[in-house]
Amino acid sequence: MTRTFRSYLREALEDVKVKRIEQLIQLGRVKMEDGRQLYELTISELEHEYKCMKEKRMLL
């Protein structure tokens, strides 16, 4: 059975999302201020939050 490009892409994106969630948890973010859990966010939202958290940490 061959996998389609779409299934490889979906798996790769899910891997990126899981990695970013793990990184956010390490930085102390376990939930968004609006109450959403990290797994509910899009990859773009996770990326934005990660960048914000990293910048905050560098300022401290």
C-alpha positions as CSV (number, residue, x, y, z in Angstrom):
1,M,0.0,0.0,0.0
2,T,1.5,3.3,-1.0
3,R,1.1,6.5,1.0
4,T,0.1,9.6,-0.8
5,F,2.0,12.8,-0.6
6,R,-0.9,14.3,1.4
7,S,-0.6,11.7,4.1
8,Y,3.2,12.4,4.4
9,L,2.5,16.1,4.6
10,R,-0.2,15.7,7.2
11,E,2.1,13.5,9.4
12,A,5.0,16.0,9.0
13,L,2.7,18.9,10.1
14,E,1.4,17.0,13.0
15,D,5.0,16.3,14.1
16,V,5.8,20.0,13.9
17,K,2.8,20.8,16.0
18,V,3.6,18.2,18.6
19,K,7.2,19.5,18.8
20,R,6.1,23.1,19.2
21,I,3.6,22.2,21.9
22,E,6.4,20.4,23.8
23,Q,8.6,23.5,23.5
24,L,5.8,25.8,24.8
25,I,5.2,23.5,27.8
26,Q,9.0,23.6,28.6
27,L,8.7,27.4,28.5
28,G,5.9,27.3,31.0
29,R,2.9,27.7,28.7
30,V,0.3,25.0,29.2
31,K,-2.9,26.8,28.3
32,M,-3.7,30.0,26.4
33,E,-5.0,33.1,28.3
34,D,-8.3,32.7,26.5
35,G,-8.7,29.2,28.0
36,R,-7.8,27.2,24.9
37,Q,-5.6,24.2,25.2
38,L,-2.4,24.1,23.1
39,Y,-3.6,21.2,21.0
40,E,-6.5,23.4,19.9
41,L,-4.3,26.0,18.3
42,T,-3.2,26.0,14.6
43,I,0.4,25.7,13.7
44,S,0.6,29.4,13.0
45,E,-0.8,30.2,16.4
46,L,1.6,27.9,18.1
47,E,4.5,29.5,16.2
48,H,3.4,33.0,17.2
49,E,3.1,32.0,20.8
50,Y,6.5,30.3,20.8
51,K,8.2,33.4,19.4
52,C,6.5,35.6,21.9
53,M,7.5,33.3,24.8
54,K,11.1,33.1,23.6
55,E,11.3,36.9,23.3
56,K,9.9,37.3,26.8
57,R,12.4,34.8,28.2
58,M,15.3,36.6,26.5
59,L,14.2,39.9,28.1
60,L,14.3,38.5,31.6
